[in-house]
Amino acid sequence: MISNEQLQAVLDEHVPAELQGDFELRAICHSIAAIRYPVSPSEARLFSSPILLPADSPEEEDYFKDTGMILLESCDQRLTWRIGEIQDAVFDMFSEMAGTDPAIE
C-alpha cells in the first residue's frame, strides 16, 4: 500500500501545488508511487523485468527496457497532457469571463 507521504512526494515532484487536488493527476501519481515503492518482491520483479522492444530503424538492434520505465514514461506523458488540459480549460474560462474568444486572438 502506498503511504500518504510517498504519494505526496510524487505529487510534489510532478504536479504544481494548485493542481494537486485533481483526481486524475492524483491517480496517475499513485501509479508512479506504486512503481517506485513496490510493496512486495513480486511487484519489484514485475517492474524491473525487461521487455524486448523493436529497434527504431533497420540499422539499429532491438533493445530491452524495464517494464517500470515504460509505465513511468506513459504516466509522465499523461501527466503532461492532463496538466495541459486543465491549463487550457482555465484559460478558456478566464477568456469567457473577459468576453474574448481565444480562438480569434
C-alpha positions in Angstrom: 0.0 0.0 0.0 1.3 3.4 -0.9 1.6 5.8 2.1 0.3 9.3 2.0 3.9 10.5 2.4 5.0 8.6 -0.7 2.1 9.8 -2.8 2.7 13.4 -1.6 6.4 13.2 -2.6 5.4 12.1 -6.1 2.7 14.8 -6.3 5.2 17.5 -5.2 7.7 16.3 -7.8 5.3 16.2 -10.7 2.3 18.4 -10.1 2.0 22.1 -9.4 0.6 22.7 -5.9 -2.5 24.3 -7.2 -3.4 21.3 -9.3 -2.7 18.5 -6.7 -6.4 18.1 -5.8 -7.3 16.9 -9.4 -8.5 13.4 -9.1 -6.9 12.2 -12.4 -3.5 13.7 -11.6 -3.6 12.1 -8.1 -4.4 8.7 -9.7 -1.5 9.0 -12.2 0.8 9.9 -9.3 -0.5 7.0 -7.3 0.6 4.7 -10.2 4.0 6.3 -10.2 4.3 5.8 -6.5 3.3 2.1 -6.9 6.1 1.6 -9.4 8.7 3.5 -7.3 7.7 1.8 -4.0 6.7 -1.8 -4.7 5.1 -3.4 -1.7 6.3 -7.0 -2.5 9.2 -8.8 -4.1 6.9 -9.9 -6.9 5.9 -6.3 -7.7 9.5 -5.3 -7.7 10.3 -8.2 -10.1 7.4 -7.2 -12.4 8.6 -3.6 -12.6 12.2 -4.5 -13.2 11.6 -7.2 -15.7 12.8 -6.3 -19.2 10.7 -6.1 -22.3 12.2 -6.6 -25.8 11.4 -3.6 -28.0 11.9 -3.3 -31.7 14.6 -1.0 -33.0 13.6 2.4 -34.3 15.3 1.7 -37.6 16.6 -1.3 -39.5 20.2 -0.2 -38.9 19.7 -0.5 -35.1 19.3 -3.5 -32.9 16.3 -4.4 -30.8 16.7 -3.4 -27.2 15.4 -4.1 -23.7 13.6 -1.7 -21.4 12.3 -2.3 -17.9 8.5 -2.6 -17.6 8.6 0.0 -14.8 10.4 2.5 -17.0 7.8 2.1 -19.8 5.0 2.6 -17.3 6.7 5.7 -15.8 7.2 7.2 -19.3 3.5 6.6 -20.0 2.5 8.2 -16.7 4.7 11.2 -17.3 3.2 11.7 -20.7 -0.3 11.5 -19.3 0.6 14.0 -16.5 1.8 16.4 -19.1 -1.4 16.1 -21.2 -3.7 16.4 -18.1 -1.9 19.5 -16.8 -2.2 21.0 -20.3 -6.0 20.2 -20.4 -6.5 21.9 -17.1 -4.5 24.9 -18.0 -6.4 25.2 -21.3 -9.7 25.0 -19.5 -8.7 27.7 -17.1 -7.5 29.9 -19.9 -10.8 29.4 -21.8 -12.8 30.1 -18.6 -11.0 33.4 -18.0 -11.3 34.3 -21.7 -15.1 33.8 -21.5 -15.3 35.9 -18.3 -13.3 38.7 -20.0 -15.6 38.4 -23.1 -12.9 37.4 -25.5 -12.8 34.4 -27.8 -9.3 32.7 -27.5 -9.9 31.2 -31.0 -9.9 34.7 -32.5 -6.9 36.0 -30.7 
